[in-house]
Amino acid sequence: MFKIVFLILIIVIGYIAYVGIDVSTEYDSVYKIRNQIFDNVIDPIIKKILKQASESDFNLIVDNTIKNMEKYN
């Protein structure tokens, strides 16, 4: 699967290089969409996940799990 995607990518890049198509406008539109996705979707989700992770008592959960495992051994 990865080989097919890589082959298609090489063919597209080769075609663009051979024909000399100006792809700067397409690149700019993709760049703007990518920035909007990161700013409006991914960044808020990551901030929420990191906030919840920092407020969790993960170390206590791990310690309790280790203590419970030691009881059974």
Beta strands, then each sheet from edge to edge (+ up, - down):
end
